[in-house]
Amino acid sequence: MMTLDDCCALDAQDPLRALRDQFILPEGVLYLDGNSLGVLPKAAPARIAEVVTKEWGEGLIRSWNTASWFDLPQRLGDKVARLIGAAPGEVVCTDSTSVNLYKVLFAALSQQKDSGRKLVVSERSNFPTDLYIAESLCRERGFTLKLIDASELPAVLNEEVAVLMLTHVNYRTGAMHDMKAITAAAHAAGALTVWDLAHSAGAVPVALNDSNADYAIGCGYKYLNGGPGAPAFAWVNTRHAGQFEQPLSGWWGHAAPFEFTPHYRPAPGVGRYLCGTQPIIALAGLECGLDTVLAAEAFNKDQGAMAALRTKSLALTDLFIALVEERCANQGLSLITPRDHAKRGSQVCLSREEGAYAIVQALIARDVIGDYRAGDSQMPDILRFGFTPLYLGFEDVWNSVEHLVQVLESGEWKREEFNRKNAVT
């Protein structure tokens, strides 16, 4: 059985342990919620202040040129590309995940408009905003949204499917799809793929080009540490460049925005995914977050940042699973995250028939911050814990489980204050 001393020894041997120094972490807080909101990079407050006081305050409008504001979405996109298996010039950072999903799904449906195919297929357990966006677009464009369980893939793919829209790592369970195999199956059936990387980018290795995917989007405020509501990103396979339609054809996505012509002429490649004037202060914060992840490149120069982070991520999640099963046996907890490394993201999710929300609140009161997700007819309520190897260590895992043991064994979670639902759960 692993001991606290064993965990401390693992931390002492961890080559990535210095990466934690990039972040501002409150003393005593065990933060297991980077899958919802990443930690504040130390560089971010000063960088944002510099943008506000110097570039905006003194440079004023000149900073679009002198501070290189104008090409910030593409420059940050190139940094994201290094984390998701894309090439320079294929990604832009802009807008929100939901808005970008609307753009790429619209583009994919437009490519299939004359194919006779009328189905968009997605998982029933996909993140709700993806389903809402798909539902509205299908209604507008004359398509039908078909929801399935993961076990039905790839058998459901046939000549009626226009687009397969999936989240690479499931937000509730942490289960991860085989992107390459599923994309190949979709293409064999004549369908295009749209991948949501919200729980993948900065968390697990992603290989968009190697997988021959079609479209992808993802968010900047989870594992990329860009701050609350940070801009998202969009990617399109270069084979679709010049073909896809942009439904939000704003001036920033024009081939020459400052020509000020009355008719839209789309920018080449992924640049047409830009819409309105870009949120420079938010993008500056996102760049600080991206740099914290890219710092891991130094530890695996051949395979990049994600290979180094993935090794530690799997070790942390393996340890958490083992400790919970050893120390919380007979406490009603069930593991719903896959044990298989090839099928697991960077989070561990536990279900419980009773008290899941209250247990999470009791842990938060102890400064062990995870989160809760409501269950459904197929699964009880979920306690969700994210493991970000940039700033979490093995002793953190041990201490988190120790607090969980105490909350369960004492019945502390039954207290009234932990059972009152907050607006954000």
C-alpha positions as CSV (number, residue, x, y, z in Angstrom):
1,M,0.0,0.0,0.0
2,M,1.3,3.4,-0.9
3,T,2.2,5.6,2.0
4,L,2.6,9.4,2.4
5,D,6.4,9.0,2.6
6,D,6.2,7.1,-0.8
7,C,4.3,10.0,-2.3
8,C,6.8,12.5,-1.0
9,A,9.6,10.4,-2.5
10,L,7.9,10.5,-5.9
11,D,7.6,14.3,-5.7
12,A,11.3,14.5,-4.9
13,Q,12.1,12.5,-8.1
14,D,9.6,14.4,-10.3
15,P,11.4,16.2,-13.1
16,L,8.3,18.4,-13.6
17,R,8.0,19.7,-10.0
18,A,9.6,23.1,-10.8
19,L,6.7,23.9,-13.2
20,R,4.5,24.5,-10.2
21,D,6.5,27.7,-9.5
22,Q,4.8,29.2,-12.6
23,F,1.6,29.6,-10.7
24,I,-0.1,31.5,-7.8
25,L,-1.6,28.8,-5.6
26,P,-3.2,29.8,-2.3
27,E,-1.4,28.3,0.7
28,G,-3.0,25.0,1.8
29,V,-5.3,24.7,-1.1
30,L,-5.4,21.3,-3.0
31,Y,-6.8,22.3,-6.3
32,L,-8.3,19.4,-8.3
33,D,-10.5,21.5,-10.6
34,G,-8.2,22.6,-13.4
35,N,-10.5,20.7,-15.7
36,S,-13.0,23.5,-15.0
37,L,-10.8,26.5,-14.4
38,G,-7.0,26.5,-14.5
39,V,-4.8,28.2,-11.9
40,L,-3.5,31.8,-12.3
41,P,-0.1,32.0,-13.9
42,K,2.3,34.2,-12.0
43,A,3.1,36.1,-15.2
44,A,-0.5,37.0,-15.9
45,P,-1.2,39.9,-13.6
46,A,1.9,41.8,-14.7
47,R,1.3,41.0,-18.4
48,I,-2.3,42.1,-18.2
49,A,-1.3,45.3,-16.3
50,E,1.3,46.0,-19.0
51,V,-1.3,45.6,-21.8
52,V,-3.7,48.0,-19.9
53,T,-1.3,50.6,-18.7
54,K,1.4,50.7,-21.3
55,E,0.0,49.2,-24.6
56,W,-3.5,50.6,-24.2
57,G,-2.8,53.5,-21.8
58,E,0.2,54.9,-23.6
59,G,0.3,53.2,-27.0
60,L,-3.4,53.7,-27.5
61,I,-4.6,52.7,-31.0
62,R,-1.0,52.6,-32.2
63,S,-0.6,49.3,-30.3
64,W,-2.5,47.4,-33.0
65,N,0.8,47.8,-34.9
66,T,3.5,48.6,-32.4
67,A,2.5,45.9,-29.8
68,S,1.5,43.4,-32.5
69,W,-2.1,43.2,-31.3
70,F,-3.3,42.6,-34.8
71,D,-1.8,39.2,-35.3
72,L,-2.4,38.0,-31.7
73,P,-5.1,35.4,-32.6
74,Q,-2.8,33.7,-35.1
75,R,0.3,33.9,-32.8
76,L,-1.5,32.3,-30.0
77,G,-3.1,29.8,-32.4
78,D,0.4,28.7,-33.4
79,K,1.1,28.0,-29.7
80,V,-2.0,26.0,-29.3
81,A,-1.1,24.1,-32.5
82,R,2.0,22.7,-30.7
83,L,-0.3,21.1,-28.1
84,I,-2.9,19.5,-30.4
85,G,-0.9,18.1,-33.3
86,A,-1.6,20.9,-35.7
87,A,0.8,22.9,-37.9
88,P,1.5,26.6,-37.8
89,G,-1.1,28.7,-39.4
90,E,-3.9,26.2,-38.8
91,V,-5.3,27.5,-35.5
92,V,-6.8,30.8,-34.3
93,C,-7.6,31.8,-30.8
94,T,-10.9,33.8,-30.7
95,D,-14.4,33.9,-29.4
96,S,-15.9,31.3,-27.1
97,T,-16.1,27.5,-27.4
98,S,-19.8,27.7,-28.2
99,V,-19.4,30.4,-30.9
100,N,-16.5,28.5,-32.5
101,L,-18.5,25.3,-32.5
102,Y,-21.3,27.1,-34.3
103,K,-18.8,28.2,-36.9
104,V,-17.2,24.9,-37.6
105,L,-20.4,22.8,-37.5
106,F,-21.9,25.3,-39.9
107,A,-18.9,24.9,-42.2
108,A,-19.1,21.1,-42.0
109,L,-22.9,21.1,-42.8
110,S,-22.3,23.4,-45.7
111,Q,-19.8,21.0,-47.2
112,Q,-22.4,18.3,-46.9
113,K,-25.4,20.3,-48.1
114,D,-25.5,18.6,-51.5
115,S,-24.6,15.1,-50.3
116,G,-28.2,14.0,-49.5
117,R,-27.0,13.2,-45.9
118,K,-29.2,14.7,-43.2
119,L,-27.9,13.4,-39.9
120,V,-25.6,14.9,-37.3
121,V,-24.6,12.3,-34.9
122,S,-23.3,13.0,-31.3
123,E,-23.2,11.3,-27.9
124,R,-26.1,11.7,-25.6
125,S,-23.6,12.4,-22.8
126,N,-21.8,15.2,-24.8
127,F,-21.4,18.6,-23.1
128,P,-24.8,20.2,-23.3
129,T,-23.7,23.4,-25.1
130,D,-22.5,21.3,-28.0
131,L,-25.9,19.6,-28.3
132,Y,-27.7,22.9,-28.0
133,I,-25.7,24.5,-30.8
134,A,-26.1,21.4,-33.0
135,E,-29.8,21.3,-32.3
136,S,-30.3,24.9,-33.4
137,L,-28.1,24.5,-36.5
138,C,-29.8,21.4,-37.5
139,R,-33.2,23.1,-37.2
140,E,-32.0,26.0,-39.3
141,R,-30.2,24.0,-42.0
142,G,-32.7,21.1,-42.4
143,F,-30.6,18.4,-40.7
144,T,-31.5,16.0,-37.8
145,L,-29.5,15.6,-34.7
146,K,-29.3,11.9,-33.6
147,L,-28.0,11.2,-30.1
148,I,-26.3,7.8,-29.3
149,D,-24.4,6.1,-26.6
150,A,-20.6,5.7,-27.1
151,S,-21.1,1.9,-27.4
152,E,-23.0,2.5,-30.6
153,L,-20.0,3.9,-32.4
154,P,-18.9,3.2,-35.1
155,A,-21.9,0.9,-36.0
156,V,-24.2,3.9,-36.3
157,L,-22.1,5.5,-39.1
158,N,-23.8,5.0,-42.5
159,E,-24.7,6.8,-45.7
160,E,-27.2,9.1,-43.9
161,V,-24.6,10.7,-41.6
162,A,-23.3,14.1,-42.6
163,V,-21.3,15.0,-39.5
164,L,-20.0,13.1,-36.5
165,M,-19.6,15.6,-33.6
166,L,-17.8,14.3,-30.5
167,T,-16.0,15.6,-27.5
168,H,-12.6,13.9,-27.3
169,V,-12.7,13.5,-23.5
170,N,-16.1,13.3,-21.9
171,Y,-16.6,16.1,-19.4
172,R,-18.5,13.9,-16.8
173,T,-16.7,10.6,-17.0
174,G,-13.2,11.4,-18.3
175,A,-13.5,8.7,-20.9
176,M,-11.4,9.4,-24.0
177,H,-12.2,8.4,-27.6
178,D,-9.7,7.0,-30.1
179,M,-9.7,10.0,-32.4
180,K,-7.8,8.4,-35.2
181,A,-9.9,5.2,-35.4
182,I,-13.2,7.0,-35.1
183,T,-12.3,9.6,-37.7
184,A,-11.2,6.9,-40.1
185,A,-14.6,5.1,-39.5
186,A,-16.5,8.4,-40.1
187,H,-14.6,9.1,-43.3
188,A,-15.2,5.5,-44.5
189,A,-18.9,6.2,-44.2
190,G,-18.6,9.6,-46.0
191,A,-19.1,11.7,-42.9
192,L,-17.0,14.7,-41.6
193,T,-15.8,15.0,-38.1
194,V,-16.0,17.8,-35.6
195,W,-14.0,17.4,-32.4
196,D,-14.4,19.3,-29.2
197,L,-11.1,19.4,-27.3
198,A,-12.2,21.3,-24.3
199,H,-11.0,18.6,-21.9
200,S,-8.1,17.5,-24.1
201,A,-6.0,20.6,-25.0
202,G,-3.3,20.8,-22.4
203,A,-4.5,17.6,-20.7
204,V,-3.7,14.8,-23.1
205,P,-1.7,14.4,-26.3
206,V,-3.9,15.2,-29.4
207,A,-2.9,14.5,-33.0
208,L,-5.4,16.3,-35.2
209,N,-3.4,16.1,-38.4
210,D,-2.2,12.5,-37.8
211,S,-5.8,11.6,-37.1
212,N,-6.9,13.3,-40.4
213,A,-9.7,15.1,-38.5
214,D,-11.7,17.7,-40.3
215,Y,-12.6,20.4,-37.7
216,A,-11.9,21.0,-34.0
217,I,-12.5,23.6,-31.3
218,G,-11.5,23.9,-27.7
219,C,-11.4,26.3,-24.7
220,G,-8.6,28.3,-23.2
221,Y,-9.6,28.5,-19.5
222,K,-9.3,24.8,-18.4
223,Y,-6.0,23.1,-18.8
224,L,-4.6,26.0,-20.8
225,N,-4.9,28.3,-17.7
226,G,-6.1,31.3,-19.7
227,G,-8.4,32.7,-17.0
228,P,-12.2,32.7,-16.6
229,G,-13.9,33.0,-19.9
230,A,-10.6,33.0,-21.8
231,P,-10.9,33.0,-25.6
232,A,-11.3,29.6,-27.2
233,F,-9.6,28.3,-30.4
234,A,-10.6,26.8,-33.8
235,W,-8.8,24.5,-36.2
236,V,-9.6,23.3,-39.7
237,N,-7.8,20.7,-41.7
238,T,-5.9,22.5,-44.6
239,R,-7.6,20.2,-47.1
240,H,-10.8,22.2,-46.4
241,A,-9.1,25.6,-46.7
242,G,-10.9,27.7,-49.2
243,Q,-14.0,25.5,-49.1
244,F,-15.6,26.0,-45.7
245,E,-18.1,28.8,-45.1
246,Q,-18.0,31.1,-42.2
247,P,-21.5,32.0,-40.9
248,L,-20.3,34.9,-38.8
249,S,-18.5,36.8,-41.6
250,G,-17.3,39.8,-39.6
251,W,-14.7,42.3,-40.7
252,W,-11.8,40.7,-38.8
253,G,-12.2,37.6,-40.9
254,H,-12.1,39.6,-44.2
255,A,-9.1,39.0,-46.5
256,A,-8.2,42.7,-46.1
257,P,-10.1,44.2,-43.2
258,F,-8.8,47.7,-43.7
259,E,-9.9,48.0,-47.3
260,F,-13.4,48.6,-45.9
261,T,-15.2,47.2,-48.9
262,P,-19.0,46.8,-48.7
263,H,-18.9,43.1,-49.6
264,Y,-17.3,40.2,-47.7
265,R,-14.2,38.5,-49.1
266,P,-13.0,35.7,-46.7
267,A,-9.5,35.5,-45.5
268,P,-7.5,32.5,-46.6
269,G,-7.4,29.5,-44.4
270,V,-8.4,29.5,-40.8
271,G,-8.2,33.3,-40.6
272,R,-11.7,33.5,-41.8
273,Y,-12.9,32.1,-38.5
274,L,-12.2,35.5,-36.9
275,C,-15.3,37.7,-36.7
276,G,-15.2,41.0,-34.8
277,T,-12.5,43.0,-33.1
278,Q,-10.4,40.7,-30.9
279,P,-10.4,40.9,-27.0
280,I,-6.7,41.8,-26.6
281,I,-6.6,41.9,-22.8
282,A,-8.2,38.4,-22.6
283,L,-5.8,37.1,-25.3
284,A,-2.8,38.4,-23.3
285,G,-4.0,36.4,-20.3
286,L,-4.4,33.3,-22.4
287,E,-0.9,33.7,-23.8
288,C,0.5,33.5,-20.2
289,G,-1.5,30.3,-19.7
290,L,-0.3,28.7,-22.9
291,D,3.3,29.5,-22.0
292,T,2.9,27.6,-18.7
293,V,1.9,24.5,-20.6
294,L,4.6,24.9,-23.3
295,A,7.2,25.1,-20.6
296,A,7.0,21.4,-20.4
297,E,8.5,21.1,-23.8
298,A,11.9,21.3,-22.1
299,F,11.3,18.0,-20.5
300,N,10.6,16.1,-23.7
301,K,12.3,17.9,-26.6
302,D,11.5,15.1,-29.1
303,Q,7.8,14.6,-28.4
304,G,6.8,18.0,-26.9
305,A,5.1,19.3,-23.9
306,M,2.1,16.9,-23.9
307,A,4.2,13.7,-23.8
308,A,6.0,14.9,-20.7
309,L,2.7,16.0,-19.0
310,R,0.8,12.9,-20.0
311,T,3.3,10.6,-18.2
312,K,2.8,12.4,-14.9
313,S,-0.9,12.8,-15.4
314,L,-1.4,9.1,-15.7
315,A,0.7,8.5,-12.6
316,L,-1.3,10.9,-10.6
317,T,-4.7,9.5,-11.7
318,D,-3.5,5.9,-11.2
319,L,-2.4,6.8,-7.6
320,F,-5.7,8.6,-6.9
321,I,-7.7,5.6,-8.1
322,A,-5.6,3.2,-6.1
323,L,-5.8,5.2,-2.9
324,V,-9.6,5.8,-3.1
325,E,-10.2,2.1,-3.7
326,E,-7.9,1.1,-0.8
327,R,-8.9,3.7,1.7
328,C,-12.6,4.4,0.8
329,A,-13.8,0.8,0.3
330,N,-17.4,0.3,1.4
331,Q,-18.2,4.0,1.2
332,G,-20.5,3.7,-1.8
333,L,-18.0,5.2,-4.3
334,S,-17.9,3.8,-7.8
335,L,-15.2,4.5,-10.4
336,I,-16.6,5.6,-13.7
337,T,-13.4,6.8,-15.4
338,P,-11.8,4.1,-17.5
339,R,-8.7,2.4,-16.0
340,D,-7.2,1.9,-19.4
341,H,-4.7,4.6,-20.0
342,A,-5.7,4.8,-23.7
343,K,-9.2,5.6,-22.8
344,R,-8.7,8.0,-19.9
345,G,-8.3,11.8,-19.9
346,S,-6.7,13.7,-17.0
347,Q,-9.5,13.5,-14.5
348,V,-11.0,10.9,-12.2
349,C,-14.8,10.7,-11.7
350,L,-16.5,8.8,-8.9
351,S,-20.3,8.2,-8.6
352,R,-22.3,7.8,-5.5
353,E,-26.0,7.2,-5.0
354,E,-26.3,9.6,-2.1
355,G,-24.5,12.8,-1.1
356,A,-22.2,13.4,-4.0
357,Y,-22.9,17.2,-4.0
358,A,-22.5,17.5,-0.2
359,I,-19.3,15.5,-0.2
360,V,-17.8,17.8,-2.7
361,Q,-18.9,20.9,-0.7
362,A,-17.4,19.4,2.5
363,L,-14.1,18.9,0.7
364,I,-14.2,22.4,-0.6
365,A,-14.7,23.7,2.9
366,R,-11.4,21.9,3.7
367,D,-9.7,23.6,0.8
368,V,-9.8,20.4,-1.4
369,I,-11.4,21.8,-4.5
370,G,-13.1,19.4,-6.9
371,D,-16.5,19.7,-8.4
372,Y,-19.9,18.0,-8.8
373,R,-21.9,17.0,-11.9
374,A,-25.5,15.8,-11.7
375,G,-26.2,12.2,-12.8
376,D,-29.0,11.0,-15.0
377,S,-31.1,7.9,-15.5
378,Q,-28.0,5.9,-16.4
379,M,-25.6,7.1,-13.8
380,P,-25.7,8.5,-10.2
381,D,-24.3,11.9,-9.3
382,I,-20.6,12.4,-9.9
383,L,-17.7,13.7,-7.8
384,R,-15.2,15.0,-10.4
385,F,-11.5,15.5,-9.8
386,G,-9.1,17.0,-12.4
387,F,-5.3,16.4,-12.2
388,T,-3.1,19.0,-13.8
389,P,0.5,17.8,-13.6
390,L,1.8,21.3,-14.0
391,Y,1.0,22.2,-10.4
392,L,-0.1,19.0,-8.7
393,G,2.1,16.5,-7.0
394,F,1.8,13.0,-5.5
395,E,1.7,14.3,-1.9
396,D,-1.3,16.5,-3.0
397,V,-3.0,13.3,-4.2
398,W,-2.4,11.5,-0.9
399,N,-3.7,14.5,1.2
400,S,-6.8,14.9,-1.0
401,V,-7.7,11.2,-0.4
402,E,-7.0,11.6,3.3
403,H,-9.5,14.5,3.4
404,L,-12.0,12.4,1.4
405,V,-11.6,9.5,3.9
406,Q,-12.3,11.9,6.9
407,V,-15.4,13.5,5.2
408,L,-16.9,10.1,4.5
409,E,-16.0,8.3,7.8
410,S,-17.1,11.2,10.0
411,G,-20.4,11.8,8.1
412,E,-19.3,15.5,7.9
413,W,-21.0,15.8,4.5
414,K,-24.4,15.4,6.1
415,R,-24.3,18.8,7.6
416,E,-27.0,21.2,6.4
417,E,-24.7,23.8,4.9
418,F,-23.1,21.3,2.6
419,N,-26.5,20.2,1.2
420,R,-27.6,23.6,0.1
421,K,-27.1,23.9,-3.6
422,N,-25.1,26.9,-4.9
423,A,-25.9,28.5,-8.3
424,V,-22.6,27.1,-9.7
425,T,-22.0,23.4,-8.8
